Amino acid sequence: MRVWVTAIAIAWMGWASACTGGKKVASQQDIILKNPALVEQRADSLFFAAQRSKILGDYRTAITQYSDYLRLNKRNPTVYYELSRLFIEVRNPGYALAFAKRAVMLDSSNKWFQLALADAFGVNEQFDSAAIIYDRLSRLYPESEDYLFNKGLLLSKANKTDQALAVFNALEAKTGVVEELTYQKQRLLLKQSRVDDAAAEIRKLIALYPQELRYYHLLAEVYDANDRIADARQTYKTILSKDPNNPRALIAIANYAKKDGDTATYWGSLTRAFANPDYSIDDKVAFVYPYLQMLQMDTSKLQDGLELAGLLLKAHPNEAKAYALIADMYSQVDMLDSALVNYHKAITLDDTRFSVWYQLMWIYSRKDDPSALLRISDTVTRKFPKEFMGFYFLGVADYLLQRYPAAVAALNQSLVLGNGDKKFVADIYSLLGDAYHATGQHALSDSSYEHALILRPKDAVVLNNYSYYLSLRGEHLERAEEMSRLSLELEPESATYMDTYAWVLFRMGKYDQARIWIEKALSYPVAQQSPGILEHYGDILFNLKEVTKALEYWQKAKDKGASSVKLAKKIAEKRYIHATEPE
């Protein structure tokens, strides 16, 4: 060690000059520079401090300490070597190469410095140069097979395929047939489209280890990847002659049979493969999963998918994943009741998977079953208190059940926990706007809608609801008219949005325009069954002095189920009741 650290104390003086000042420091420095013992003492301190920092993983501090060392002694190759390794660690390949070159220049006989230089060439993608280093080392240390192997790898990376093959062949002459060598050789041969030669290399391994099925699989995959299907099929049959229930071989045979239209062989092979307990359920799910994806485009694949899932379920009757997969398939084709049955079975077997609970909440929200949604989402928020979607669906359920304060609390909690995804945040603010309106907290309702529109400015639902509620209150009617008109531009065939627009115009006193839009809405059969739209038409007609016709439509609204006190007063008193009038 002392050979390389005799001048380290010089670094200490550079450090000292930064910490003290004036001519006094310079004088002390001169004294220390003339004292080799002090220089050596400081050198040792810096070197071992850098080593300690490196061991602790504080690479940047170690780099600083080694660099301070080099200000004292520029001829210690070990420090250049250490800096090269550290710069590789901190992903600075240029500096790594520069310091490695300096280390080798100072001491070319040290193999560790040579290896560092090879690594530095490698991280700089100078594979030719790295290969030259390993060639030199393989000549200096012929007993080390690793150097020759690395030379071959680097030549391969440099796209010098013939040279790499020559190196691997030379190495094989020394070592005999070795799996890793064979793998590298067949890979290079395939790169040259020499399929038969690549297969011959793998067959060497098979000849040495005839019971090792991995090598047969590798051979079959080489044939399959190069459209040598007959050879691949025959290799898989050889595997099955040795292991009749080998799942990988059975799956491969099944896939070939499917392409050939051989249904019997297809299902027979799959049944045997899926019955094998050594074929993991995760691998089976991965095989069946493409059917789930295909269902999005072709629902006719459902039966095949269910049959495959049935094989999986037969082999793993107590696995939640099997039921969840079947449920996913039913959900994809909107067979929601069947999906629910299987999702419930899945959580009975394993209630720790949030994704399954999410599917249950989503389906109950689609089925308009708020009571069931409330039960499930309440359970989810207790089991998974950090999952914001549980609170979102709880808020949906509470809102649909007219539990508005509870809905507000749940939705705000979902905002607190949310992942910031704009789509979900906009959905939450949209529903919060509805819930706050229902509780009479109009300022908070308006604020929620504004937040939703910032995130999704062309959300027709929010535009419609916000404008309608403003019109009910008779506030900001110009803004309400603008938003309602935009919702109609987005969805011009919506009778509901036409009704809203008509009502906003009505509240602005634009009765003739309101009539045009309400009559457009009533041209749709669905609007003719809506008591709200019928009542609005009556209100508009009354204000256009068509009292008899107004009474007719108020009565129609009552007949369709409208039961408000104000509607009853309108009919009884034959007059329009203003929104501000008490019931």
KEVOMI-922886 format. One record per residue (C-alpha): residue number from 0; residue in three letters; z, y, x. Coordinates in steps of 0.5 Angstrom, whole numbers, plus 500, padded with zeros to 3 digits. Example, Ala and Ser with C-alpha at 12.3 -4.5 7.8 and 13.67 -1.06 7.14 Angstrom:
{node 0, 'ALA', {516, 491, 525}}
{node 1, 'SER', {514, 498, 527}}
% end
This chain:
{node 0, 'MET', {500, 500, 500}}
{node 1, 'ARG', {502, 505, 505}}
{node 2, 'VAL', {495, 504, 508}}
{node 3, 'TRP', {492, 508, 502}}
{node 4, 'VAL', {498, 513, 500}}
{node 5, 'THR', {500, 516, 507}}
{node 6, 'ALA', {497, 523, 504}}
{node 7, 'ILE', {499, 523, 497}}
{node 8, 'ALA', {504, 528, 499}}
{node 9, 'ILE', {499, 533, 499}}
{node 10, 'ALA', {498, 533, 491}}
{node 11, 'TRP', {505, 535, 490}}
{node 12, 'MET', {504, 541, 494}}
{node 13, 'GLY', {498, 543, 489}}
{node 14, 'TRP', {503, 541, 483}}
{node 15, 'ALA', {509, 545, 487}}
{node 16, 'SER', {504, 551, 487}}
{node 17, 'ALA', {503, 551, 480}}
{node 18, 'CYS', {510, 551, 478}}
{node 19, 'THR', {513, 557, 483}}
{node 20, 'GLY', {510, 563, 486}}
{node 21, 'GLY', {509, 568, 492}}
{node 22, 'LYS', {508, 567, 499}}
{node 23, 'LYS', {514, 563, 500}}
{node 24, 'VAL', {511, 557, 496}}
{node 25, 'ALA', {505, 558, 501}}
{node 26, 'SER', {510, 557, 507}}
{node 27, 'GLN', {513, 551, 504}}
{node 28, 'GLN', {506, 548, 503}}
{node 29, 'ASP', {504, 549, 510}}
{node 30, 'ILE', {511, 546, 512}}
{node 31, 'ILE', {510, 540, 508}}
{node 32, 'LEU', {503, 539, 510}}
{node 33, 'LYS', {505, 539, 517}}
{node 34, 'ASN', {510, 533, 515}}
{node 35, 'PRO', {507, 526, 514}}
{node 36, 'ALA', {513, 523, 512}}
{node 37, 'LEU', {514, 528, 506}}
{node 38, 'VAL', {506, 527, 504}}
{node 39, 'GLU', {507, 520, 504}}
{node 40, 'GLN', {513, 520, 500}}
{node 41, 'ARG', {510, 525, 495}}
{node 42, 'ALA', {504, 520, 495}}
{node 43, 'ASP', {508, 514, 493}}
{node 44, 'SER', {511, 518, 487}}
{node 45, 'LEU', {504, 520, 484}}
{node 46, 'PHE', {501, 513, 485}}
{node 47, 'PHE', {507, 509, 482}}
{node 48, 'ALA', {507, 514, 476}}
{node 49, 'ALA', {500, 513, 475}}
{node 50, 'GLN', {501, 506, 475}}
{node 51, 'ARG', {507, 506, 470}}
{node 52, 'SER', {503, 511, 465}}
{node 53, 'LYS', {497, 506, 465}}
{node 54, 'ILE', {502, 500, 464}}
{node 55, 'LEU', {505, 504, 458}}
{node 56, 'GLY', {498, 505, 455}}
{node 57, 'ASP', {498, 513, 457}}
{node 58, 'TYR', {491, 513, 460}}
{node 59, 'ARG', {490, 520, 460}}
{node 60, 'THR', {496, 522, 463}}
{node 61, 'ALA', {495, 516, 468}}
{node 62, 'ILE', {488, 519, 470}}
{node 63, 'THR', {491, 526, 471}}
{node 64, 'GLN', {496, 523, 476}}
{node 65, 'TYR', {491, 519, 480}}
{node 66, 'SER', {486, 526, 480}}
{node 67, 'ASP', {492, 529, 483}}
{node 68, 'TYR', {493, 524, 488}}
{node 69, 'LEU', {485, 525, 490}}
{node 70, 'ARG', {487, 532, 491}}
{node 71, 'LEU', {491, 529, 497}}
{node 72, 'ASN', {487, 523, 499}}
{node 73, 'LYS', {480, 523, 498}}
{node 74, 'ARG', {479, 516, 502}}
{node 75, 'ASN', {483, 511, 498}}
{node 76, 'PRO', {478, 506, 494}}
{node 77, 'THR', {484, 503, 490}}
{node 78, 'VAL', {485, 510, 486}}
{node 79, 'TYR', {477, 511, 485}}
{node 80, 'TYR', {477, 503, 482}}
{node 81, 'GLU', {483, 505, 478}}
{node 82, 'LEU', {480, 511, 475}}
{node 83, 'SER', {474, 507, 474}}
{node 84, 'ARG', {477, 502, 469}}
{node 85, 'LEU', {481, 508, 466}}
{node 86, 'PHE', {475, 512, 464}}
{node 87, 'ILE', {472, 505, 461}}
{node 88, 'GLU', {478, 505, 457}}
{node 89, 'VAL', {477, 512, 454}}
{node 90, 'ARG', {470, 511, 453}}
{node 91, 'ASN', {467, 516, 458}}
{node 92, 'PRO', {462, 511, 462}}
{node 93, 'GLY', {459, 517, 466}}
{node 94, 'TYR', {465, 518, 470}}
{node 95, 'ALA', {467, 511, 470}}
{node 96, 'LEU', {460, 509, 474}}
{node 97, 'ALA', {461, 515, 479}}
{node 98, 'PHE', {468, 513, 481}}
{node 99, 'ALA', {466, 505, 481}}
{node 100, 'LYS', {461, 507, 486}}
{node 101, 'ARG', {466, 511, 490}}
{node 102, 'ALA', {470, 505, 491}}
{node 103, 'VAL', {465, 501, 493}}
{node 104, 'MET', {462, 506, 498}}
{node 105, 'LEU', {469, 506, 501}}
{node 106, 'ASP', {470, 499, 501}}
{node 107, 'SER', {464, 494, 499}}
{node 108, 'SER', {468, 488, 501}}
{node 109, 'ASN', {473, 488, 496}}
{node 110, 'LYS', {470, 484, 490}}
{node 111, 'TRP', {475, 487, 485}}
{node 112, 'PHE', {471, 494, 486}}
{node 113, 'GLN', {464, 490, 486}}
{node 114, 'LEU', {466, 488, 479}}
{node 115, 'ALA', {469, 494, 477}}
{node 116, 'LEU', {462, 497, 479}}
{node 117, 'ALA', {458, 492, 475}}
{node 118, 'ASP', {462, 493, 469}}
{node 119, 'ALA', {461, 501, 469}}
{node 120, 'PHE', {453, 499, 470}}
{node 121, 'GLY', {454, 495, 464}}
{node 122, 'VAL', {458, 500, 459}}
{node 123, 'ASN', {452, 505, 462}}
{node 124, 'GLU', {447, 500, 459}}
{node 125, 'GLN', {444, 499, 466}}
{node 126, 'PHE', {444, 492, 466}}
{node 127, 'ASP', {439, 491, 472}}
{node 128, 'SER', {444, 494, 476}}
{node 129, 'ALA', {450, 490, 474}}
{node 130, 'ALA', {446, 484, 475}}
{node 131, 'ILE', {445, 485, 482}}
{node 132, 'ILE', {452, 486, 483}}
{node 133, 'TYR', {453, 479, 480}}
{node 134, 'ASP', {448, 476, 484}}
{node 135, 'ARG', {451, 479, 490}}
{node 136, 'LEU', {458, 476, 488}}
{node 137, 'SER', {455, 469, 487}}
{node 138, 'ARG', {452, 469, 494}}
{node 139, 'LEU', {459, 471, 497}}
{node 140, 'TYR', {463, 466, 492}}
{node 141, 'PRO', {458, 461, 491}}
{node 142, 'GLU', {464, 457, 488}}
{node 143, 'SER', {465, 462, 482}}
{node 144, 'GLU', {460, 460, 477}}
{node 145, 'ASP', {462, 466, 472}}
{node 146, 'TYR', {458, 470, 477}}
{node 147, 'LEU', {452, 467, 476}}
{node 148, 'PHE', {453, 466, 469}}
{node 149, 'ASN', {454, 474, 468}}
{node 150, 'LYS', {448, 475, 472}}
{node 151, 'GLY', {444, 471, 467}}
{node 152, 'LEU', {447, 475, 461}}
{node 153, 'LEU', {446, 481, 464}}
{node 154, 'LEU', {439, 479, 465}}
{node 155, 'SER', {438, 477, 458}}
{node 156, 'LYS', {441, 484, 456}}
{node 157, 'ALA', {436, 487, 460}}
{node 158, 'ASN', {430, 483, 457}}
{node 159, 'LYS', {428, 479, 463}}
{node 160, 'THR', {428, 473, 459}}
{node 161, 'ASP', {425, 469, 464}}
{node 162, 'GLN', {429, 471, 470}}
{node 163, 'ALA', {435, 470, 465}}
{node 164, 'LEU', {433, 463, 464}}
{node 165, 'ALA', {432, 461, 471}}
{node 166, 'VAL', {439, 463, 473}}
{node 167, 'PHE', {442, 459, 467}}
{node 168, 'ASN', {438, 453, 469}}
{node 169, 'ALA', {440, 454, 476}}
{node 170, 'LEU', {447, 454, 474}}
{node 171, 'GLU', {446, 448, 469}}
{node 172, 'ALA', {444, 444, 475}}
{node 173, 'LYS', {451, 445, 478}}
{node 174, 'THR', {455, 444, 472}}
{node 175, 'GLY', {451, 440, 468}}
{node 176, 'VAL', {450, 441, 460}}
{node 177, 'VAL', {455, 446, 458}}
{node 178, 'GLU', {456, 448, 451}}
{node 179, 'GLU', {456, 456, 452}}
{node 180, 'LEU', {450, 455, 457}}
{node 181, 'THR', {446, 451, 452}}
{node 182, 'TYR', {447, 456, 447}}
{node 183, 'GLN', {445, 462, 451}}
{node 184, 'LYS', {438, 458, 453}}
{node 185, 'GLN', {436, 456, 446}}
{node 186, 'ARG', {437, 463, 444}}
{node 187, 'LEU', {433, 466, 450}}
{node 188, 'LEU', {428, 460, 448}}
{node 189, 'LEU', {428, 462, 441}}
{node 190, 'LYS', {426, 469, 443}}
{node 191, 'GLN', {420, 467, 446}}
{node 192, 'SER', {418, 463, 440}}
{node 193, 'ARG', {419, 456, 444}}
{node 194, 'VAL', {423, 452, 438}}
{node 195, 'ASP', {421, 445, 441}}
{node 196, 'ASP', {424, 447, 447}}
{node 197, 'ALA', {430, 451, 444}}
{node 198, 'ALA', {431, 444, 440}}
{node 199, 'ALA', {431, 440, 446}}
{node 200, 'GLU', {437, 444, 449}}
{node 201, 'ILE', {441, 443, 443}}
{node 202, 'ARG', {439, 435, 443}}
{node 203, 'LYS', {442, 435, 450}}
{node 204, 'LEU', {449, 437, 447}}
{node 205, 'ILE', {448, 432, 441}}
{node 206, 'ALA', {446, 426, 446}}
{node 207, 'LEU', {453, 428, 450}}
{node 208, 'TYR', {457, 428, 444}}
{node 209, 'PRO', {454, 424, 438}}
{node 210, 'GLN', {460, 425, 434}}
{node 211, 'GLU', {460, 433, 434}}
{node 212, 'LEU', {457, 435, 428}}
{node 213, 'ARG', {457, 442, 430}}
{node 214, 'TYR', {451, 441, 434}}
{node 215, 'TYR', {447, 438, 429}}
{node 216, 'HIS', {448, 444, 424}}
{node 217, 'LEU', {446, 448, 430}}
{node 218, 'LEU', {440, 444, 431}}
{node 219, 'ALA', {439, 444, 423}}
{node 220, 'GLU', {440, 452, 423}}
{node 221, 'VAL', {435, 453, 428}}
{node 222, 'TYR', {429, 449, 425}}
{node 223, 'ASP', {431, 452, 418}}
{node 224, 'ALA', {431, 459, 421}}
{node 225, 'ASN', {424, 458, 424}}
{node 226, 'ASP', {421, 455, 418}}
{node 227, 'ARG', {421, 448, 420}}
{node 228, 'ILE', {424, 445, 413}}
{node 229, 'ALA', {422, 438, 414}}
{node 230, 'ASP', {426, 438, 421}}
{node 231, 'ALA', {432, 442, 418}}
{node 232, 'ARG', {432, 437, 412}}
{node 233, 'GLN', {432, 431, 416}}
{node 234, 'THR', {437, 434, 421}}
{node 235, 'TYR', {442, 435, 415}}
{node 236, 'LYS', {441, 428, 412}}
{node 237, 'THR', {443, 425, 419}}
{node 238, 'ILE', {449, 429, 418}}
{node 239, 'LEU', {450, 426, 412}}
{node 240, 'SER', {449, 419, 415}}
{node 241, 'LYS', {455, 421, 419}}
{node 242, 'ASP', {459, 425, 414}}
{node 243, 'PRO', {457, 423, 407}}
{node 244, 'ASN', {461, 429, 404}}
{node 245, 'ASN', {460, 434, 409}}
{node 246, 'PRO', {459, 441, 405}}
{node 247, 'ARG', {455, 445, 409}}
{node 248, 'ALA', {450, 439, 409}}
{node 249, 'LEU', {450, 438, 402}}
{node 250, 'ILE', {449, 445, 400}}
{node 251, 'ALA', {443, 446, 405}}
{node 252, 'ILE', {440, 440, 401}}
{node 253, 'ALA', {442, 443, 395}}
{node 254, 'ASN', {438, 449, 396}}
{node 255, 'TYR', {432, 445, 399}}
{node 256, 'ALA', {432, 441, 392}}
{node 257, 'LYS', {433, 448, 388}}
{node 258, 'LYS', {426, 450, 391}}
{node 259, 'ASP', {423, 444, 390}}
{node 260, 'GLY', {425, 444, 383}}
{node 261, 'ASP', {429, 437, 384}}
{node 262, 'THR', {435, 439, 379}}
{node 263, 'ALA', {438, 432, 380}}
{node 264, 'THR', {439, 432, 387}}
{node 265, 'TYR', {441, 440, 387}}
{node 266, 'TRP', {447, 438, 382}}
{node 267, 'GLY', {448, 432, 385}}
{node 268, 'SER', {449, 435, 392}}
{node 269, 'LEU', {453, 441, 389}}
{node 270, 'THR', {458, 436, 385}}
{node 271, 'ARG', {459, 432, 392}}
{node 272, 'ALA', {460, 439, 396}}
{node 273, 'PHE', {465, 442, 391}}
{node 274, 'ALA', {469, 436, 390}}
{node 275, 'ASN', {470, 436, 398}}
{node 276, 'PRO', {477, 439, 399}}
{node 277, 'ASP', {475, 441, 406}}
{node 278, 'TYR', {470, 446, 403}}
{node 279, 'SER', {475, 452, 402}}
{node 280, 'ILE', {475, 455, 395}}
{node 281, 'ASP', {473, 462, 398}}
{node 282, 'ASP', {467, 459, 401}}
{node 283, 'LYS', {465, 456, 394}}
{node 284, 'VAL', {466, 463, 391}}
{node 285, 'ALA', {462, 466, 396}}
{node 286, 'PHE', {456, 461, 394}}
{node 287, 'VAL', {457, 462, 387}}
{node 288, 'TYR', {458, 469, 387}}
{node 289, 'PRO', {450, 471, 388}}
{node 290, 'TYR', {450, 468, 381}}
{node 291, 'LEU', {455, 474, 378}}
{node 292, 'GLN', {450, 479, 382}}
{node 293, 'MET', {444, 476, 378}}
{node 294, 'LEU', {447, 477, 372}}
{node 295, 'GLN', {447, 484, 372}}
{node 296, 'MET', {439, 483, 372}}
{node 297, 'ASP', {438, 477, 368}}
{node 298, 'THR', {443, 474, 363}}
{node 299, 'SER', {439, 468, 363}}
{node 300, 'LYS', {443, 466, 369}}
{node 301, 'LEU', {449, 465, 366}}
{node 302, 'GLN', {449, 458, 364}}
{node 303, 'ASP', {447, 456, 371}}
{node 304, 'GLY', {453, 460, 374}}
{node 305, 'LEU', {458, 458, 369}}
{node 306, 'GLU', {456, 450, 371}}
{node 307, 'LEU', {457, 452, 378}}
{node 308, 'ALA', {464, 456, 376}}
{node 309, 'GLY', {466, 449, 372}}
{node 310, 'LEU', {465, 445, 379}}
{node 311, 'LEU', {469, 450, 382}}
{node 312, 'LEU', {474, 450, 377}}
{node 313, 'LYS', {474, 442, 377}}
{node 314, 'ALA', {476, 442, 384}}
{node 315, 'HIS', {481, 447, 384}}
{node 316, 'PRO', {484, 447, 377}}
{node 317, 'ASN', {490, 451, 379}}
{node 318, 'GLU', {487, 457, 383}}
{node 319, 'ALA', {487, 463, 380}}
{node 320, 'LYS', {480, 465, 383}}
{node 321, 'ALA', {476, 460, 379}}
{node 322, 'TYR', {478, 463, 373}}
{node 323, 'ALA', {477, 470, 375}}
{node 324, 'LEU', {470, 468, 377}}
{node 325, 'ILE', {468, 465, 371}}
{node 326, 'ALA', {471, 471, 367}}
{node 327, 'ASP', {467, 476, 371}}
{node 328, 'MET', {461, 472, 369}}
{node 329, 'TYR', {463, 473, 362}}
{node 330, 'SER', {464, 480, 363}}
{node 331, 'GLN', {458, 481, 366}}
{node 332, 'VAL', {454, 479, 360}}
{node 333, 'ASP', {459, 483, 355}}
{node 334, 'MET', {462, 476, 352}}
{node 335, 'LEU', {469, 480, 353}}
{node 336, 'ASP', {473, 475, 349}}
{node 337, 'SER', {471, 469, 353}}
{node 338, 'ALA', {472, 474, 359}}
{node 339, 'LEU', {479, 476, 357}}
{node 340, 'VAL', {481, 468, 356}}
{node 341, 'ASN', {480, 467, 363}}
{node 342, 'TYR', {483, 473, 366}}
{node 343, 'HIS', {489, 472, 362}}
{node 344, 'LYS', {489, 465, 365}}
{node 345, 'ALA', {488, 468, 372}}
{node 346, 'ILE', {494, 472, 372}}
{node 347, 'THR', {498, 466, 369}}
{node 348, 'LEU', {497, 463, 376}}
{node 349, 'ASP', {497, 469, 380}}
{node 350, 'ASP', {499, 475, 378}}
{node 351, 'THR', {499, 479, 385}}
{node 352, 'ARG', {491, 481, 384}}
{node 353, 'PHE', {491, 488, 382}}
{node 354, 'SER', {483, 487, 381}}
{node 355, 'VAL', {484, 482, 375}}
{node 356, 'TRP', {489, 486, 372}}
{node 357, 'TYR', {484, 492, 372}}
{node 358, 'GLN', {479, 488, 369}}
{node 359, 'LEU', {484, 486, 363}}
{node 360, 'MET', {485, 494, 362}}
{node 361, 'TRP', {478, 496, 363}}
{node 362, 'ILE', {476, 490, 357}}
{node 363, 'TYR', {481, 492, 353}}
{node 364, 'SER', {479, 500, 353}}
{node 365, 'ARG', {472, 498, 351}}
{node 366, 'LYS', {474, 493, 346}}
{node 367, 'ASP', {478, 499, 343}}
{node 368, 'ASP', {485, 495, 343}}
{node 369, 'PRO', {490, 501, 345}}
{node 370, 'SER', {496, 497, 343}}
{node 371, 'ALA', {494, 491, 348}}
{node 372, 'LEU', {491, 496, 353}}
{node 373, 'LEU', {498, 499, 352}}
{node 374, 'ARG', {502, 493, 354}}
{node 375, 'ILE', {497, 491, 360}}
{node 376, 'SER', {497, 498, 363}}
{node 377, 'ASP', {505, 499, 362}}
{node 378, 'THR', {506, 492, 366}}
{node 379, 'VAL', {501, 494, 371}}
{node 380, 'THR', {504, 501, 372}}
{node 381, 'ARG', {511, 497, 374}}
{node 382, 'LYS', {508, 491, 378}}
{node 383, 'PHE', {503, 496, 382}}
{node 384, 'PRO', {507, 503, 382}}
{node 385, 'LYS', {502, 506, 387}}
{node 386, 'GLU', {495, 504, 383}}
{node 387, 'PHE', {493, 510, 380}}
{node 388, 'MET', {488, 507, 375}}
{node 389, 'GLY', {494, 503, 372}}
{node 390, 'PHE', {497, 510, 370}}
{node 391, 'TYR', {490, 512, 368}}
{node 392, 'PHE', {489, 507, 363}}
{node 393, 'LEU', {496, 508, 360}}
{node 394, 'GLY', {494, 515, 359}}
{node 395, 'VAL', {488, 512, 355}}
{node 396, 'ALA', {492, 508, 351}}
{node 397, 'ASP', {498, 513, 349}}
{node 398, 'TYR', {492, 518, 347}}
{node 399, 'LEU', {489, 513, 343}}
{node 400, 'LEU', {496, 511, 340}}
{node 401, 'GLN', {497, 519, 339}}
{node 402, 'ARG', {503, 518, 344}}
{node 403, 'TYR', {501, 525, 347}}
{node 404, 'PRO', {507, 527, 351}}
{node 405, 'ALA', {507, 520, 354}}
{node 406, 'ALA', {499, 521, 355}}
{node 407, 'VAL', {500, 527, 359}}
{node 408, 'ALA', {506, 524, 363}}
{node 409, 'ALA', {502, 518, 365}}
{node 410, 'LEU', {495, 522, 366}}
{node 411, 'ASN', {499, 527, 371}}
{node 412, 'GLN', {502, 521, 375}}
{node 413, 'SER', {495, 518, 376}}
{node 414, 'LEU', {493, 525, 379}}
{node 415, 'VAL', {499, 525, 384}}
{node 416, 'LEU', {497, 518, 386}}
{node 417, 'GLY', {489, 518, 386}}
{node 418, 'ASN', {485, 517, 391}}
{node 419, 'GLY', {481, 524, 390}}
{node 420, 'ASP', {475, 520, 388}}
{node 421, 'LYS', {471, 526, 384}}
{node 422, 'LYS', {469, 521, 378}}
{node 423, 'PHE', {476, 519, 377}}
{node 424, 'VAL', {479, 526, 378}}
{node 425, 'ALA', {474, 529, 373}}
{node 426, 'ASP', {475, 523, 368}}
{node 427, 'ILE', {483, 524, 368}}
{node 428, 'TYR', {482, 532, 367}}
{node 429, 'SER', {478, 531, 361}}
{node 430, 'LEU', {483, 527, 358}}
{node 431, 'LEU', {488, 531, 360}}
{node 432, 'GLY', {485, 537, 356}}
{node 433, 'ASP', {484, 533, 350}}
{node 434, 'ALA', {492, 531, 350}}
{node 435, 'TYR', {494, 538, 352}}
{node 436, 'HIS', {490, 540, 346}}
{node 437, 'ALA', {493, 535, 341}}
{node 438, 'THR', {500, 538, 343}}
{node 439, 'GLY', {498, 545, 342}}
{node 440, 'GLN', {499, 547, 350}}
{node 441, 'HIS', {492, 550, 350}}
{node 442, 'ALA', {493, 554, 356}}
{node 443, 'LEU', {494, 547, 360}}
{node 444, 'SER', {488, 544, 356}}
{node 445, 'ASP', {483, 550, 358}}
{node 446, 'SER', {485, 549, 365}}
{node 447, 'SER', {484, 541, 365}}
{node 448, 'TYR', {477, 542, 362}}
{node 449, 'GLU', {476, 548, 367}}
{node 450, 'HIS', {478, 543, 373}}
{node 451, 'ALA', {474, 537, 370}}
{node 452, 'LEU', {468, 542, 370}}
{node 453, 'ILE', {468, 544, 377}}
{node 454, 'LEU', {468, 537, 379}}
{node 455, 'ARG', {463, 535, 374}}
{node 456, 'PRO', {459, 541, 371}}
{node 457, 'LYS', {454, 537, 367}}
{node 458, 'ASP', {459, 533, 363}}
{node 459, 'ALA', {457, 533, 356}}
{node 460, 'VAL', {463, 530, 353}}
{node 461, 'VAL', {468, 536, 356}}
{node 462, 'LEU', {463, 541, 355}}
{node 463, 'ASN', {463, 539, 347}}
{node 464, 'ASN', {470, 538, 347}}
{node 465, 'TYR', {472, 544, 350}}
{node 466, 'SER', {467, 549, 346}}
{node 467, 'TYR', {470, 545, 340}}
{node 468, 'TYR', {477, 547, 341}}
{node 469, 'LEU', {476, 554, 343}}
{node 470, 'SER', {472, 555, 337}}
{node 471, 'LEU', {478, 552, 333}}
{node 472, 'ARG', {482, 557, 336}}
{node 473, 'GLY', {477, 563, 335}}
{node 474, 'GLU', {478, 564, 343}}
{node 475, 'HIS', {472, 565, 348}}
{node 476, 'LEU', {467, 564, 343}}
{node 477, 'GLU', {461, 566, 347}}
{node 478, 'ARG', {463, 561, 353}}
{node 479, 'ALA', {464, 556, 347}}
{node 480, 'GLU', {457, 557, 345}}
{node 481, 'GLU', {454, 557, 352}}
{node 482, 'MET', {458, 550, 353}}
{node 483, 'SER', {456, 547, 347}}
{node 484, 'ARG', {449, 549, 348}}
{node 485, 'LEU', {449, 546, 355}}
{node 486, 'SER', {452, 540, 352}}
{node 487, 'LEU', {446, 539, 347}}
{node 488, 'GLU', {441, 540, 353}}
{node 489, 'LEU', {444, 534, 356}}
{node 490, 'GLU', {444, 530, 350}}
{node 491, 'PRO', {439, 533, 345}}
{node 492, 'GLU', {440, 527, 340}}
{node 493, 'SER', {447, 528, 339}}
{node 494, 'ALA', {449, 529, 332}}
{node 495, 'THR', {456, 530, 334}}
{node 496, 'TYR', {454, 536, 339}}
{node 497, 'MET', {449, 539, 334}}
{node 498, 'ASP', {455, 539, 329}}
{node 499, 'THR', {460, 543, 335}}
{node 500, 'TYR', {454, 548, 336}}
{node 501, 'ALA', {454, 549, 329}}
{node 502, 'TRP', {461, 550, 328}}
{node 503, 'VAL', {461, 555, 334}}
{node 504, 'LEU', {456, 559, 331}}
{node 505, 'PHE', {459, 559, 324}}
{node 506, 'ARG', {466, 561, 328}}
{node 507, 'MET', {462, 567, 331}}
{node 508, 'GLY', {459, 569, 324}}
{node 509, 'LYS', {452, 567, 325}}
{node 510, 'TYR', {452, 563, 319}}
{node 511, 'ASP', {444, 562, 318}}
{node 512, 'GLN', {444, 559, 325}}
{node 513, 'ALA', {450, 555, 324}}
{node 514, 'ARG', {446, 552, 318}}
{node 515, 'ILE', {440, 550, 322}}
{node 516, 'TRP', {444, 546, 327}}
{node 517, 'ILE', {448, 543, 322}}
{node 518, 'GLU', {442, 540, 318}}
{node 519, 'LYS', {439, 538, 324}}
{node 520, 'ALA', {446, 534, 325}}
{node 521, 'LEU', {445, 531, 318}}
{node 522, 'SER', {438, 529, 319}}
{node 523, 'TYR', {442, 523, 323}}
{node 524, 'PRO', {445, 517, 318}}
{node 525, 'VAL', {451, 517, 322}}
{node 526, 'ALA', {453, 524, 321}}
{node 527, 'GLN', {452, 523, 313}}
{node 528, 'GLN', {458, 518, 314}}
{node 529, 'SER', {462, 523, 318}}
{node 530, 'PRO', {467, 527, 313}}
{node 531, 'GLY', {468, 532, 318}}
{node 532, 'ILE', {461, 534, 319}}
{node 533, 'LEU', {460, 534, 311}}
{node 534, 'GLU', {466, 539, 311}}
{node 535, 'HIS', {463, 543, 316}}
{node 536, 'TYR', {457, 544, 312}}
{node 537, 'GLY', {461, 546, 306}}
{node 538, 'ASP', {464, 551, 310}}
{node 539, 'ILE', {458, 554, 312}}
{node 540, 'LEU', {454, 554, 305}}
{node 541, 'PHE', {460, 557, 302}}
{node 542, 'ASN', {460, 563, 307}}
{node 543, 'LEU', {452, 563, 305}}
{node 544, 'LYS', {454, 564, 298}}
{node 545, 'GLU', {452, 557, 296}}
{node 546, 'VAL', {459, 556, 292}}
{node 547, 'THR', {456, 550, 288}}
{node 548, 'LYS', {453, 546, 294}}
{node 549, 'ALA', {459, 548, 298}}
{node 550, 'LEU', {464, 544, 293}}
{node 551, 'GLU', {459, 538, 293}}
{node 552, 'TYR', {459, 537, 300}}
{node 553, 'TRP', {467, 538, 300}}
{node 554, 'GLN', {467, 533, 295}}
{node 555, 'LYS', {463, 528, 299}}
{node 556, 'ALA', {467, 529, 305}}
{node 557, 'LYS', {473, 527, 301}}
{node 558, 'ASP', {470, 521, 298}}
{node 559, 'LYS', {468, 519, 306}}
{node 560, 'GLY', {476, 519, 307}}
{node 561, 'ALA', {477, 526, 309}}
{node 562, 'SER', {485, 528, 306}}
{node 563, 'SER', {487, 534, 309}}
{node 564, 'VAL', {491, 539, 305}}
{node 565, 'LYS', {486, 545, 307}}
{node 566, 'LEU', {480, 541, 304}}
{node 567, 'ALA', {484, 539, 298}}
{node 568, 'LYS', {485, 547, 297}}
{node 569, 'LYS', {478, 548, 298}}
{node 570, 'ILE', {476, 544, 292}}
{node 571, 'ALA', {482, 546, 288}}
{node 572, 'GLU', {481, 553, 289}}
{node 573, 'LYS', {473, 553, 290}}
{node 574, 'ARG', {474, 557, 296}}
{node 575, 'TYR', {473, 557, 304}}
{node 576, 'ILE', {480, 556, 307}}
{node 577, 'HIS', {480, 560, 313}}
{node 578, 'ALA', {483, 557, 320}}
{node 579, 'THR', {489, 562, 320}}
{node 580, 'GLU', {491, 561, 313}}
{node 581, 'PRO', {497, 556, 313}}
{node 582, 'GLU', {496, 549, 309}}
% end
